[in-house]
Amino acid sequence: MRVHLDPGRCQGHGRCYDLAPDLFGEDDEGFGTVLGDGIVPPDQAQDARRAAANCPEHAIDLREGA
């Protein structure tokens, strides 16, 4: 699985990096960013799904496969 965050939809609520701090970070203005290459280790898949489900703008896409 790979995560992708659409910066055009992100409003900076911070739920992604609060719920999945190993997968998401924040930029200088508090908007979410994907850490690394976006590949989600199997043991963090639930965190990625939780972050995507809790994003108010639906700015996080989960893509199966690497």
PDBQT receptor file of N, H, CA, C and O in Angstrom, charges set to zero:
ATOM      1  N   MET A   1       0.849  -1.176   0.000  1.00  0.00    +0.000 N 
ATOM      2  CA  MET A   1       0.000   0.000   0.000  1.00  0.00    +0.000 C 
ATOM      3  C   MET A   1       0.892   1.236   0.000  1.00  0.00    +0.000 C 
ATOM      4  O   MET A   1       1.987   1.253   0.562  1.00  0.00    +0.000 OA
ATOM      5  N   ARG A   2       0.372   2.264  -0.656  1.00  0.00    +0.000 N 
ATOM      6  H   ARG A   2      -0.518   2.250  -1.112  1.00  0.00    +0.000 HD
ATOM      7  CA  ARG A   2       1.080   3.547  -0.713  1.00  0.00    +0.000 C 
ATOM      8  C   ARG A   2       0.074   4.649  -0.374  1.00  0.00    +0.000 C 
ATOM      9  O   ARG A   2      -1.087   4.577  -0.778  1.00  0.00    +0.000 OA
ATOM     10  N   VAL A   3       0.519   5.666   0.366  1.00  0.00    +0.000 N 
ATOM     11  H   VAL A   3       1.462   5.724   0.694  1.00  0.00    +0.000 HD
ATOM     12  CA  VAL A   3      -0.344   6.810   0.675  1.00  0.00    +0.000 C 
ATOM     13  C   VAL A   3       0.042   7.988  -0.205  1.00  0.00    +0.000 C 
ATOM     14  O   VAL A   3       1.207   8.187  -0.550  1.00  0.00    +0.000 OA
ATOM     15  N   HIS A   4      -0.968   8.752  -0.552  1.00  0.00    +0.000 N 
ATOM     16  H   HIS A   4      -1.914   8.590  -0.272  1.00  0.00    +0.000 HD
ATOM     17  CA  HIS A   4      -0.781   9.983  -1.320  1.00  0.00    +0.000 C 
ATOM     18  C   HIS A   4      -1.657  11.036  -0.677  1.00  0.00    +0.000 C 
ATOM     19  O   HIS A   4      -2.816  10.769  -0.359  1.00  0.00    +0.000 OA
ATOM     20  N   LEU A   5      -1.122  12.225  -0.480  1.00  0.00    +0.000 N 
ATOM     21  H   LEU A   5      -0.180  12.441  -0.737  1.00  0.00    +0.000 HD
ATOM     22  CA  LEU A   5      -1.878  13.331   0.101  1.00  0.00    +0.000 C 
ATOM     23  C   LEU A   5      -1.983  14.439  -0.946  1.00  0.00    +0.000 C 
ATOM     24  O   LEU A   5      -0.970  14.896  -1.476  1.00  0.00    +0.000 OA
ATOM     25  N   ASP A   6      -3.198  14.863  -1.237  1.00  0.00    +0.000 N 
ATOM     26  H   ASP A   6      -4.020  14.492  -0.806  1.00  0.00    +0.000 HD
ATOM     27  CA  ASP A   6      -3.434  15.927  -2.209  1.00  0.00    +0.000 C 
ATOM     28  C   ASP A   6      -3.278  17.273  -1.508  1.00  0.00    +0.000 C 
ATOM     29  O   ASP A   6      -4.145  17.658  -0.723  1.00  0.00    +0.000 OA
ATOM     30  N   PRO A   7      -2.187  17.996  -1.776  1.00  0.00    +0.000 N 
ATOM     31  CA  PRO A   7      -1.963  19.265  -1.078  1.00  0.00    +0.000 C 
ATOM     32  C   PRO A   7      -3.009  20.325  -1.422  1.00  0.00    +0.000 C 
ATOM     33  O   PRO A   7      -3.196  21.275  -0.661  1.00  0.00    +0.000 OA
ATOM     34  N   GLY A   8      -3.681  20.177  -2.539  1.00  0.00    +0.000 N 
ATOM     35  H   GLY A   8      -3.529  19.406  -3.157  1.00  0.00    +0.000 HD
ATOM     36  CA  GLY A   8      -4.719  21.133  -2.912  1.00  0.00    +0.000 C 
ATOM     37  C   GLY A   8      -5.981  21.003  -2.080  1.00  0.00    +0.000 C 
ATOM     38  O   GLY A   8      -6.750  21.956  -1.960  1.00  0.00    +0.000 OA
ATOM     39  N   ARG A   9      -6.197  19.835  -1.507  1.00  0.00    +0.000 N 
ATOM     40  H   ARG A   9      -5.572  19.061  -1.604  1.00  0.00    +0.000 HD
ATOM     41  CA  ARG A   9      -7.382  19.617  -0.669  1.00  0.00    +0.000 C 
ATOM     42  C   ARG A   9      -7.078  19.729   0.821  1.00  0.00    +0.000 C 
ATOM     43  O   ARG A   9      -7.984  19.983   1.615  1.00  0.00    +0.000 OA
ATOM     44  N   CYS A  10      -5.822  19.546   1.213  1.00  0.00    +0.000 N 
ATOM     45  H   CYS A  10      -5.086  19.341   0.568  1.00  0.00    +0.000 HD
ATOM     46  CA  CYS A  10      -5.453  19.586   2.632  1.00  0.00    +0.000 C 
ATOM     47  C   CYS A  10      -5.696  20.980   3.196  1.00  0.00    +0.000 C 
ATOM     48  O   CYS A  10      -5.299  21.981   2.599  1.00  0.00    +0.000 OA
ATOM     49  N   GLN A  11      -6.354  21.033   4.356  1.00  0.00    +0.000 N 
ATOM     50  H   GLN A  11      -6.676  20.220   4.841  1.00  0.00    +0.000 HD
ATOM     51  CA  GLN A  11      -6.619  22.297   5.030  1.00  0.00    +0.000 C 
ATOM     52  C   GLN A  11      -5.830  22.445   6.334  1.00  0.00    +0.000 C 
ATOM     53  O   GLN A  11      -5.992  23.436   7.045  1.00  0.00    +0.000 OA
ATOM     54  N   GLY A  12      -4.983  21.469   6.649  1.00  0.00    +0.000 N 
ATOM     55  H   GLY A  12      -4.851  20.664   6.072  1.00  0.00    +0.000 HD
ATOM     56  CA  GLY A  12      -4.095  21.584   7.797  1.00  0.00    +0.000 C 
ATOM     57  C   GLY A  12      -4.707  21.238   9.142  1.00  0.00    +0.000 C 
ATOM     58  O   GLY A  12      -4.278  21.763  10.169  1.00  0.00    +0.000 OA
ATOM     59  N   HIS A  13      -5.702  20.364   9.154  1.00  0.00    +0.000 N 
ATOM     60  H   HIS A  13      -6.051  19.937   8.320  1.00  0.00    +0.000 HD
ATOM     61  CA  HIS A  13      -6.297  19.969  10.435  1.00  0.00    +0.000 C 
ATOM     62  C   HIS A  13      -5.341  19.118  11.278  1.00  0.00    +0.000 C 
ATOM     63  O   HIS A  13      -5.447  19.105  12.505  1.00  0.00    +0.000 OA
ATOM     64  N   GLY A  14      -4.419  18.417  10.640  1.00  0.00    +0.000 N 
ATOM     65  H   GLY A  14      -4.333  18.427   9.643  1.00  0.00    +0.000 HD
ATOM     66  CA  GLY A  14      -3.401  17.662  11.360  1.00  0.00    +0.000 C 
ATOM     67  C   GLY A  14      -3.807  16.289  11.824  1.00  0.00    +0.000 C 
ATOM     68  O   GLY A  14      -3.057  15.641  12.553  1.00  0.00    +0.000 OA
ATOM     69  N   ARG A  15      -4.958  15.830  11.428  1.00  0.00    +0.000 N 
ATOM     70  H   ARG A  15      -5.567  16.357  10.836  1.00  0.00    +0.000 HD
ATOM     71  CA  ARG A  15      -5.382  14.497  11.875  1.00  0.00    +0.000 C 
ATOM     72  C   ARG A  15      -4.469  13.408  11.340  1.00  0.00    +0.000 C 
ATOM     73  O   ARG A  15      -4.215  12.423  12.033  1.00  0.00    +0.000 OA
ATOM     74  N   CYS A  16      -3.974  13.566  10.124  1.00  0.00    +0.000 N 
ATOM     75  H   CYS A  16      -4.181  14.367   9.561  1.00  0.00    +0.000 HD
ATOM     76  CA  CYS A  16      -3.122  12.533   9.539  1.00  0.00    +0.000 C 
ATOM     77  C   CYS A  16      -1.862  12.327  10.371  1.00  0.00    +0.000 C 
ATOM     78  O   CYS A  16      -1.521  11.195  10.713  1.00  0.00    +0.000 OA
ATOM     79  N   TYR A  17      -1.175  13.408  10.697  1.00  0.00    +0.000 N 
ATOM     80  H   TYR A  17      -1.452  14.328  10.419  1.00  0.00    +0.000 HD
ATOM     81  CA  TYR A  17       0.070  13.225  11.441  1.00  0.00    +0.000 C 
ATOM     82  C   TYR A  17      -0.157  12.977  12.919  1.00  0.00    +0.000 C 
ATOM     83  O   TYR A  17       0.752  12.509  13.605  1.00  0.00    +0.000 OA
ATOM     84  N   ASP A  18      -1.342  13.277  13.430  1.00  0.00    +0.000 N 
ATOM     85  H   ASP A  18      -2.080  13.658  12.872  1.00  0.00    +0.000 HD
ATOM     86  CA  ASP A  18      -1.667  12.884  14.798  1.00  0.00    +0.000 C 
ATOM     87  C   ASP A  18      -1.959  11.386  14.884  1.00  0.00    +0.000 C 
ATOM     88  O   ASP A  18      -1.562  10.724  15.842  1.00  0.00    +0.000 OA
ATOM     89  N   LEU A  19      -2.652  10.860  13.882  1.00  0.00    +0.000 N 
ATOM     90  H   LEU A  19      -2.974  11.398  13.103  1.00  0.00    +0.000 HD
ATOM     91  CA  LEU A  19      -3.053   9.457  13.890  1.00  0.00    +0.000 C 
ATOM     92  C   LEU A  19      -1.988   8.518  13.344  1.00  0.00    +0.000 C 
ATOM     93  O   LEU A  19      -1.924   7.357  13.748  1.00  0.00    +0.000 OA
ATOM     94  N   ALA A  20      -1.159   9.000  12.439  1.00  0.00    +0.000 N 
ATOM     95  H   ALA A  20      -1.211   9.943  12.111  1.00  0.00    +0.000 HD
ATOM     96  CA  ALA A  20      -0.129   8.157  11.819  1.00  0.00    +0.000 C 
ATOM     97  C   ALA A  20       1.185   8.939  11.694  1.00  0.00    +0.000 C 
ATOM     98  O   ALA A  20       1.611   9.264  10.586  1.00  0.00    +0.000 OA
ATOM     99  N   PRO A  21       1.820   9.237  12.824  1.00  0.00    +0.000 N 
ATOM    100  CA  PRO A  21       3.027  10.082  12.792  1.00  0.00    +0.000 C 
ATOM    101  C   PRO A  21       4.216   9.454  12.081  1.00  0.00    +0.000 C 
ATOM    102  O   PRO A  21       5.156  10.165  11.727  1.00  0.00    +0.000 OA
ATOM    103  N   ASP A  22       4.203   8.151  11.864  1.00  0.00    +0.000 N 
ATOM    104  H   ASP A  22       3.439   7.574  12.152  1.00  0.00    +0.000 HD
ATOM    105  CA  ASP A  22       5.293   7.517  11.133  1.00  0.00    +0.000 C 
ATOM    106  C   ASP A  22       5.105   7.636   9.622  1.00  0.00    +0.000 C 
ATOM    107  O   ASP A  22       6.038   7.403   8.854  1.00  0.00    +0.000 OA
ATOM    108  N   LEU A  23       3.894   8.000   9.200  1.00  0.00    +0.000 N 
ATOM    109  H   LEU A  23       3.135   8.190   9.824  1.00  0.00    +0.000 HD
ATOM    110  CA  LEU A  23       3.580   8.098   7.770  1.00  0.00    +0.000 C 
ATOM    111  C   LEU A  23       3.416   9.529   7.282  1.00  0.00    +0.000 C 
ATOM    112  O   LEU A  23       3.670   9.828   6.115  1.00  0.00    +0.000 OA
ATOM    113  N   PHE A  24       2.986  10.421   8.191  1.00  0.00    +0.000 N 
ATOM    114  H   PHE A  24       2.780  10.178   9.139  1.00  0.00    +0.000 HD
ATOM    115  CA  PHE A  24       2.703  11.804   7.815  1.00  0.00    +0.000 C 
ATOM    116  C   PHE A  24       3.422  12.774   8.741  1.00  0.00    +0.000 C 
ATOM    117  O   PHE A  24       3.632  12.494   9.921  1.00  0.00    +0.000 OA
ATOM    118  N   GLY A  25       3.789  13.903   8.189  1.00  0.00    +0.000 N 
ATOM    119  H   GLY A  25       3.618  14.130   7.230  1.00  0.00    +0.000 HD
ATOM    120  CA  GLY A  25       4.380  14.982   8.959  1.00  0.00    +0.000 C 
ATOM    121  C   GLY A  25       3.663  16.264   8.591  1.00  0.00    +0.000 C 
ATOM    122  O   GLY A  25       2.639  16.247   7.908  1.00  0.00    +0.000 OA
ATOM    123  N   GLU A  26       4.214  17.378   9.053  1.00  0.00    +0.000 N 
ATOM    124  H   GLU A  26       5.046  17.392   9.608  1.00  0.00    +0.000 HD
ATOM    125  CA  GLU A  26       3.622  18.668   8.722  1.00  0.00    +0.000 C 
ATOM    126  C   GLU A  26       4.685  19.575   8.139  1.00  0.00    +0.000 C 
ATOM    127  O   GLU A  26       5.863  19.488   8.486  1.00  0.00    +0.000 OA
ATOM    128  N   ASP A  27       4.240  20.459   7.234  1.00  0.00    +0.000 N 
ATOM    129  H   ASP A  27       3.283  20.530   6.952  1.00  0.00    +0.000 HD
ATOM    130  CA  ASP A  27       5.170  21.428   6.679  1.00  0.00    +0.000 C 
ATOM    131  C   ASP A  27       5.254  22.642   7.599  1.00  0.00    +0.000 C 
ATOM    132  O   ASP A  27       4.698  22.628   8.697  1.00  0.00    +0.000 OA
ATOM    133  N   ASP A  28       5.933  23.671   7.166  1.00  0.00    +0.000 N 
ATOM    134  H   ASP A  28       6.385  23.682   6.274  1.00  0.00    +0.000 HD
ATOM    135  CA  ASP A  28       6.140  24.860   7.999  1.00  0.00    +0.000 C 
ATOM    136  C   ASP A  28       4.844  25.598   8.318  1.00  0.00    +0.000 C 
ATOM    137  O   ASP A  28       4.792  26.372   9.274  1.00  0.00    +0.000 OA
ATOM    138  N   GLU A  29       3.811  25.369   7.537  1.00  0.00    +0.000 N 
ATOM    139  H   GLU A  29       3.853  24.740   6.760  1.00  0.00    +0.000 HD
ATOM    140  CA  GLU A  29       2.530  26.042   7.751  1.00  0.00    +0.000 C 
ATOM    141  C   GLU A  29       1.491  25.138   8.405  1.00  0.00    +0.000 C 
ATOM    142  O   GLU A  29       0.343  25.546   8.575  1.00  0.00    +0.000 OA
ATOM    143  N   GLY A  30       1.874  23.921   8.773  1.00  0.00    +0.000 N 
ATOM    144  H   GLY A  30       2.807  23.589   8.634  1.00  0.00    +0.000 HD
ATOM    145  CA  GLY A  30       0.969  23.010   9.458  1.00  0.00    +0.000 C 
ATOM    146  C   GLY A  30       0.169  22.101   8.556  1.00  0.00    +0.000 C 
ATOM    147  O   GLY A  30      -0.693  21.362   9.030  1.00  0.00    +0.000 OA
ATOM    148  N   PHE A  31       0.440  22.142   7.254  1.00  0.00    +0.000 N 
ATOM    149  H   PHE A  31       1.140  22.742   6.869  1.00  0.00    +0.000 HD
ATOM    150  CA  PHE A  31      -0.261  21.257   6.338  1.00  0.00    +0.000 C 
ATOM    151  C   PHE A  31       0.411  19.891   6.320  1.00  0.00    +0.000 C 
ATOM    152  O   PHE A  31       1.621  19.785   6.516  1.00  0.00    +0.000 OA
ATOM    153  N   GLY A  32      -0.375  18.850   6.085  1.00  0.00    +0.000 N 
ATOM    154  H   GLY A  32      -1.358  18.936   5.926  1.00  0.00    +0.000 HD
ATOM    155  CA  GLY A  32       0.147  17.495   6.088  1.00  0.00    +0.000 C 
ATOM    156  C   GLY A  32       1.062  17.218   4.914  1.00  0.00    +0.000 C 
ATOM    157  O   GLY A  32       0.904  17.782   3.831  1.00  0.00    +0.000 OA
ATOM    158  N   THR A  33       2.018  16.340   5.147  1.00  0.00    +0.000 N 
ATOM    159  H   THR A  33       2.147  15.882   6.027  1.00  0.00    +0.000 HD
ATOM    160  CA  THR A  33       2.917  15.859   4.105  1.00  0.00    +0.000 C 
ATOM    161  C   THR A  33       3.123  14.367   4.309  1.00  0.00    +0.000 C 
ATOM    162  O   THR A  33       3.028  13.866   5.430  1.00  0.00    +0.000 OA
ATOM    163  N   VAL A  34       3.399  13.671   3.238  1.00  0.00    +0.000 N 
ATOM    164  H   VAL A  34       3.476  14.078   2.328  1.00  0.00    +0.000 HD
ATOM    165  CA  VAL A  34       3.730  12.253   3.321  1.00  0.00    +0.000 C 
ATOM    166  C   VAL A  34       5.213  12.145   3.607  1.00  0.00    +0.000 C 
ATOM    167  O   VAL A  34       6.027  12.798   2.953  1.00  0.00    +0.000 OA
ATOM    168  N   LEU A  35       5.564  11.328   4.576  1.00  0.00    +0.000 N 
ATOM    169  H   LEU A  35       4.903  10.798   5.107  1.00  0.00    +0.000 HD
ATOM    170  CA  LEU A  35       6.969  11.106   4.909  1.00  0.00    +0.000 C 
ATOM    171  C   LEU A  35       7.546  10.027   4.006  1.00  0.00    +0.000 C 
ATOM    172  O   LEU A  35       6.877   9.037   3.709  1.00  0.00    +0.000 OA
ATOM    173  N   GLY A  36       8.760  10.212   3.577  1.00  0.00    +0.000 N 
ATOM    174  H   GLY A  36       9.303  11.017   3.818  1.00  0.00    +0.000 HD
ATOM    175  CA  GLY A  36       9.435   9.214   2.746  1.00  0.00    +0.000 C 
ATOM    176  C   GLY A  36       8.775   9.056   1.395  1.00  0.00    +0.000 C 
ATOM    177  O   GLY A  36       8.290  10.020   0.803  1.00  0.00    +0.000 OA
ATOM    178  N   ASP A  37       8.767   7.821   0.917  1.00  0.00    +0.000 N 
ATOM    179  H   ASP A  37       9.162   7.039   1.398  1.00  0.00    +0.000 HD
ATOM    180  CA  ASP A  37       8.241   7.536  -0.420  1.00  0.00    +0.000 C 
ATOM    181  C   ASP A  37       6.757   7.171  -0.416  1.00  0.00    +0.000 C 
ATOM    182  O   ASP A  37       6.187   6.884  -1.468  1.00  0.00    +0.000 OA
ATOM    183  N   GLY A  38       6.132   7.180   0.755  1.00  0.00    +0.000 N 
ATOM    184  H   GLY A  38       6.595   7.413   1.611  1.00  0.00    +0.000 HD
ATOM    185  CA  GLY A  38       4.704   6.898   0.847  1.00  0.00    +0.000 C 
ATOM    186  C   GLY A  38       4.353   5.430   0.954  1.00  0.00    +0.000 C 
ATOM    187  O   GLY A  38       3.180   5.086   1.101  1.00  0.00    +0.000 OA
ATOM    188  N   ILE A  39       5.339   4.562   0.884  1.00  0.00    +0.000 N 
ATOM    189  H   ILE A  39       6.292   4.841   0.765  1.00  0.00    +0.000 HD
ATOM    190  CA  ILE A  39       5.051   3.135   1.023  1.00  0.00    +0.000 C 
ATOM    191  C   ILE A  39       4.741   2.836   2.478  1.00  0.00    +0.000 C 
ATOM    192  O   ILE A  39       5.488   3.219   3.378  1.00  0.00    +0.000 OA
ATOM    193  N   VAL A  40       3.639   2.152   2.694  1.00  0.00    +0.000 N 
ATOM    194  H   VAL A  40       3.032   1.841   1.962  1.00  0.00    +0.000 HD
ATOM    195  CA  VAL A  40       3.160   1.851   4.043  1.00  0.00    +0.000 C 
ATOM    196  C   VAL A  40       3.594   0.441   4.433  1.00  0.00    +0.000 C 
ATOM    197  O   VAL A  40       3.184  -0.524   3.788  1.00  0.00    +0.000 OA
ATOM    198  N   PRO A  41       4.406   0.302   5.465  1.00  0.00    +0.000 N 
ATOM    199  CA  PRO A  41       4.749  -1.032   5.950  1.00  0.00    +0.000 C 
ATOM    200  C   PRO A  41       3.477  -1.755   6.408  1.00  0.00    +0.000 C 
ATOM    201  O   PRO A  41       2.547  -1.116   6.899  1.00  0.00    +0.000 OA
ATOM    202  N   PRO A  42       3.431  -3.059   6.252  1.00  0.00    +0.000 N 
ATOM    203  CA  PRO A  42       2.220  -3.806   6.625  1.00  0.00    +0.000 C 
ATOM    204  C   PRO A  42       1.734  -3.536   8.048  1.00  0.00    +0.000 C 
ATOM    205  O   PRO A  42       0.527  -3.498   8.290  1.00  0.00    +0.000 OA
ATOM    206  N   ASP A  43       2.650  -3.350   8.983  1.00  0.00    +0.000 N 
ATOM    207  H   ASP A  43       3.630  -3.381   8.787  1.00  0.00    +0.000 HD
ATOM    208  CA  ASP A  43       2.239  -3.121  10.367  1.00  0.00    +0.000 C 
ATOM    209  C   ASP A  43       1.674  -1.720  10.604  1.00  0.00    +0.000 C 
ATOM    210  O   ASP A  43       1.196  -1.433  11.702  1.00  0.00    +0.000 OA
ATOM    211  N   GLN A  44       1.718  -0.837   9.591  1.00  0.00    +0.000 N 
ATOM    212  H   GLN A  44       2.106  -1.070   8.699  1.00  0.00    +0.000 HD
ATOM    213  CA  GLN A  44       1.169   0.511   9.721  1.00  0.00    +0.000 C 
ATOM    214  C   GLN A  44      -0.041   0.740   8.809  1.00  0.00    +0.000 C 
ATOM    215  O   GLN A  44      -0.536   1.862   8.700  1.00  0.00    +0.000 OA
ATOM    216  N   ALA A  45      -0.511  -0.317   8.162  1.00  0.00    +0.000 N 
ATOM    217  H   ALA A  45      -0.110  -1.228   8.250  1.00  0.00    +0.000 HD
ATOM    218  CA  ALA A  45      -1.653  -0.193   7.245  1.00  0.00    +0.000 C 
ATOM    219  C   ALA A  45      -2.908   0.294   7.964  1.00  0.00    +0.000 C 
ATOM    220  O   ALA A  45      -3.658   1.101   7.415  1.00  0.00    +0.000 OA
ATOM    221  N   GLN A  46      -3.141  -0.177   9.164  1.00  0.00    +0.000 N 
ATOM    222  H   GLN A  46      -2.531  -0.832   9.610  1.00  0.00    +0.000 HD
ATOM    223  CA  GLN A  46      -4.319   0.260   9.918  1.00  0.00    +0.000 C 
ATOM    224  C   GLN A  46      -4.227   1.759  10.239  1.00  0.00    +0.000 C 
ATOM    225  O   GLN A  46      -5.233   2.465  10.179  1.00  0.00    +0.000 OA
ATOM    226  N   ASP A  47      -3.038   2.241  10.574  1.00  0.00    +0.000 N 
ATOM    227  H   ASP A  47      -2.221   1.667  10.623  1.00  0.00    +0.000 HD
ATOM    228  CA  ASP A  47      -2.856   3.668  10.838  1.00  0.00    +0.000 C 
ATOM    229  C   ASP A  47      -3.132   4.492   9.580  1.00  0.00    +0.000 C 
ATOM    230  O   ASP A  47      -3.751   5.554   9.657  1.00  0.00    +0.000 OA
ATOM    231  N   ALA A  48      -2.677   4.010   8.429  1.00  0.00    +0.000 N 
ATOM    232  H   ALA A  48      -2.174   3.148   8.367  1.00  0.00    +0.000 HD
ATOM    233  CA  ALA A  48      -2.911   4.717   7.168  1.00  0.00    +0.000 C 
ATOM    234  C   ALA A  48      -4.407   4.786   6.870  1.00  0.00    +0.000 C 
ATOM    235  O   ALA A  48      -4.915   5.834   6.473  1.00  0.00    +0.000 OA
ATOM    236  N   ARG A  49      -5.108   3.677   7.060  1.00  0.00    +0.000 N 
ATOM    237  H   ARG A  49      -4.695   2.825   7.383  1.00  0.00    +0.000 HD
ATOM    238  CA  ARG A  49      -6.558   3.666   6.829  1.00  0.00    +0.000 C 
ATOM    239  C   ARG A  49      -7.290   4.596   7.797  1.00  0.00    +0.000 C 
ATOM    240  O   ARG A  49      -8.235   5.283   7.409  1.00  0.00    +0.000 OA
ATOM    241  N   ARG A  50      -6.857   4.615   9.036  1.00  0.00    +0.000 N 
ATOM    242  H   ARG A  50      -6.089   4.057   9.351  1.00  0.00    +0.000 HD
ATOM    243  CA  ARG A  50      -7.470   5.486  10.039  1.00  0.00    +0.000 C 
ATOM    244  C   ARG A  50      -7.260   6.959   9.680  1.00  0.00    +0.000 C 
ATOM    245  O   ARG A  50      -8.184   7.765   9.789  1.00  0.00    +0.000 OA
ATOM    246  N   ALA A  51      -6.049   7.307   9.253  1.00  0.00    +0.000 N 
ATOM    247  H   ALA A  51      -5.298   6.653   9.165  1.00  0.00    +0.000 HD
ATOM    248  CA  ALA A  51      -5.762   8.687   8.859  1.00  0.00    +0.000 C 
ATOM    249  C   ALA A  51      -6.615   9.090   7.660  1.00  0.00    +0.000 C 
ATOM    250  O   ALA A  51      -7.172  10.187   7.638  1.00  0.00    +0.000 OA
ATOM    251  N   ALA A  52      -6.721   8.217   6.668  1.00  0.00    +0.000 N 
ATOM    252  H   ALA A  52      -6.269   7.325   6.686  1.00  0.00    +0.000 HD
ATOM    253  CA  ALA A  52      -7.528   8.520   5.481  1.00  0.00    +0.000 C 
ATOM    254  C   ALA A  52      -8.998   8.680   5.839  1.00  0.00    +0.000 C 
ATOM    255  O   ALA A  52      -9.667   9.580   5.332  1.00  0.00    +0.000 OA
ATOM    256  N   ALA A  53      -9.497   7.821   6.699  1.00  0.00    +0.000 N 
ATOM    257  H   ALA A  53      -8.953   7.090   7.111  1.00  0.00    +0.000 HD
ATOM    258  CA  ALA A  53     -10.912   7.873   7.082  1.00  0.00    +0.000 C 
ATOM    259  C   ALA A  53     -11.243   9.113   7.906  1.00  0.00    +0.000 C 
ATOM    260  O   ALA A  53     -12.388   9.565   7.908  1.00  0.00    +0.000 OA
ATOM    261  N   ASN A  54     -10.262   9.663   8.600  1.00  0.00    +0.000 N 
ATOM    262  H   ASN A  54      -9.332   9.296   8.598  1.00  0.00    +0.000 HD
ATOM    263  CA  ASN A  54     -10.495  10.815   9.468  1.00  0.00    +0.000 C 
ATOM    264  C   ASN A  54     -10.120  12.150   8.865  1.00  0.00    +0.000 C 
ATOM    265  O   ASN A  54     -10.222  13.177   9.536  1.00  0.00    +0.000 OA
ATOM    266  N   CYS A  55      -9.692  12.162   7.623  1.00  0.00    +0.000 N 
ATOM    267  H   CYS A  55      -9.610  11.327   7.078  1.00  0.00    +0.000 HD
ATOM    268  CA  CYS A  55      -9.352  13.425   6.960  1.00  0.00    +0.000 C 
ATOM    269  C   CYS A  55     -10.645  14.115   6.518  1.00  0.00    +0.000 C 
ATOM    270  O   CYS A  55     -11.367  13.578   5.677  1.00  0.00    +0.000 OA
ATOM    271  N   PRO A  56     -10.952  15.297   7.070  1.00  0.00    +0.000 N 
ATOM    272  CA  PRO A  56     -12.209  15.976   6.729  1.00  0.00    +0.000 C 
ATOM    273  C   PRO A  56     -12.339  16.330   5.249  1.00  0.00    +0.000 C 
ATOM    274  O   PRO A  56     -13.451  16.395   4.724  1.00  0.00    +0.000 OA
ATOM    275  N   GLU A  57     -11.219  16.557   4.576  1.00  0.00    +0.000 N 
ATOM    276  H   GLU A  57     -10.316  16.505   5.003  1.00  0.00    +0.000 HD
ATOM    277  CA  GLU A  57     -11.254  16.945   3.165  1.00  0.00    +0.000 C 
ATOM    278  C   GLU A  57     -11.071  15.766   2.221  1.00  0.00    +0.000 C 
ATOM    279  O   GLU A  57     -11.095  15.933   1.001  1.00  0.00    +0.000 OA
ATOM    280  N   HIS A  58     -10.886  14.568   2.783  1.00  0.00    +0.000 N 
ATOM    281  H   HIS A  58     -10.865  14.432   3.774  1.00  0.00    +0.000 HD
ATOM    282  CA  HIS A  58     -10.627  13.364   1.964  1.00  0.00    +0.000 C 
ATOM    283  C   HIS A  58      -9.417  13.597   1.050  1.00  0.00    +0.000 C 
ATOM    284  O   HIS A  58      -9.431  13.249  -0.131  1.00  0.00    +0.000 OA
ATOM    285  N   ALA A  59      -8.382  14.190   1.626  1.00  0.00    +0.000 N 
ATOM    286  H   ALA A  59      -8.371  14.473   2.585  1.00  0.00    +0.000 HD
ATOM    287  CA  ALA A  59      -7.173  14.519   0.874  1.00  0.00    +0.000 C 
ATOM    288  C   ALA A  59      -6.184  13.367   0.793  1.00  0.00    +0.000 C 
ATOM    289  O   ALA A  59      -5.175  13.473   0.095  1.00  0.00    +0.000 OA
ATOM    290  N   ILE A  60      -6.452  12.270   1.492  1.00  0.00    +0.000 N 
ATOM    291  H   ILE A  60      -7.272  12.185   2.058  1.00  0.00    +0.000 HD
ATOM    292  CA  ILE A  60      -5.531  11.133   1.515  1.00  0.00    +0.000 C 
ATOM    293  C   ILE A  60      -6.101  10.005   0.675  1.00  0.00    +0.000 C 
ATOM    294  O   ILE A  60      -7.233   9.569   0.882  1.00  0.00    +0.000 OA
ATOM    295  N   ASP A  61      -5.298   9.537  -0.279  1.00  0.00    +0.000 N 
ATOM    296  H   ASP A  61      -4.378   9.892  -0.447  1.00  0.00    +0.000 HD
ATOM    297  CA  ASP A  61      -5.664   8.382  -1.091  1.00  0.00    +0.000 C 
ATOM    298  C   ASP A  61      -4.755   7.238  -0.706  1.00  0.00    +0.000 C 
ATOM    299  O   ASP A  61      -3.553   7.416  -0.513  1.00  0.00    +0.000 OA
ATOM    300  N   LEU A  62      -5.349   6.049  -0.597  1.00  0.00    +0.000 N 
ATOM    301  H   LEU A  62      -6.326   5.904  -0.754  1.00  0.00    +0.000 HD
ATOM    302  CA  LEU A  62      -4.588   4.835  -0.353  1.00  0.00    +0.000 C 
ATOM    303  C   LEU A  62      -4.592   4.040  -1.637  1.00  0.00    +0.000 C 
ATOM    304  O   LEU A  62      -5.647   3.812  -2.229  1.00  0.00    +0.000 OA
ATOM    305  N   ARG A  63      -3.430   3.621  -2.067  1.00  0.00    +0.000 N 
ATOM    306  H   ARG A  63      -2.574   3.806  -1.585  1.00  0.00    +0.000 HD
ATOM    307  CA  ARG A  63      -3.297   2.874  -3.301  1.00  0.00    +0.000 C 
ATOM    308  C   ARG A  63      -2.681   1.523  -2.976  1.00  0.00    +0.000 C 
ATOM    309  O   ARG A  63      -1.586   1.444  -2.421  1.00  0.00    +0.000 OA
ATOM    310  N   GLU A  64      -3.389   0.474  -3.324  1.00  0.00    +0.000 N 
ATOM    311  H   GLU A  64      -4.279   0.538  -3.775  1.00  0.00    +0.000 HD
ATOM    312  CA  GLU A  64      -2.879  -0.868  -3.065  1.00  0.00    +0.000 C 
ATOM    313  C   GLU A  64      -1.680  -1.145  -3.948  1.00  0.00    +0.000 C 
ATOM    314  O   GLU A  64      -1.594  -0.646  -5.069  1.00  0.00    +0.000 OA
ATOM    315  N   GLY A  65      -0.764  -1.936  -3.443  1.00  0.00    +0.000 N 
ATOM    316  H   GLY A  65      -0.834  -2.342  -2.532  1.00  0.00    +0.000 HD
ATOM    317  CA  GLY A  65       0.468  -2.212  -4.168  1.00  0.00    +0.000 C 
ATOM    318  C   GLY A  65       1.500  -1.141  -3.856  1.00  0.00    +0.000 C 
ATOM    319  O   GLY A  65       1.176  -0.099  -3.286  1.00  0.00    +0.000 OA
ATOM    320  N   ALA A  66       2.711  -1.398  -4.224  1.00  0.00    +0.000 N 
ATOM    321  H   ALA A  66       2.975  -2.244  -4.687  1.00  0.00    +0.000 HD
ATOM    322  CA  ALA A  66       3.779  -0.424  -3.923  1.00  0.00    +0.000 C 
ATOM    323  C   ALA A  66       4.146   0.438  -5.077  1.00  0.00    +0.000 C 
ATOM    324  O   ALA A  66       5.024   1.292  -4.955  1.00  0.00    +0.000 OA
TER     325      ALA A  66
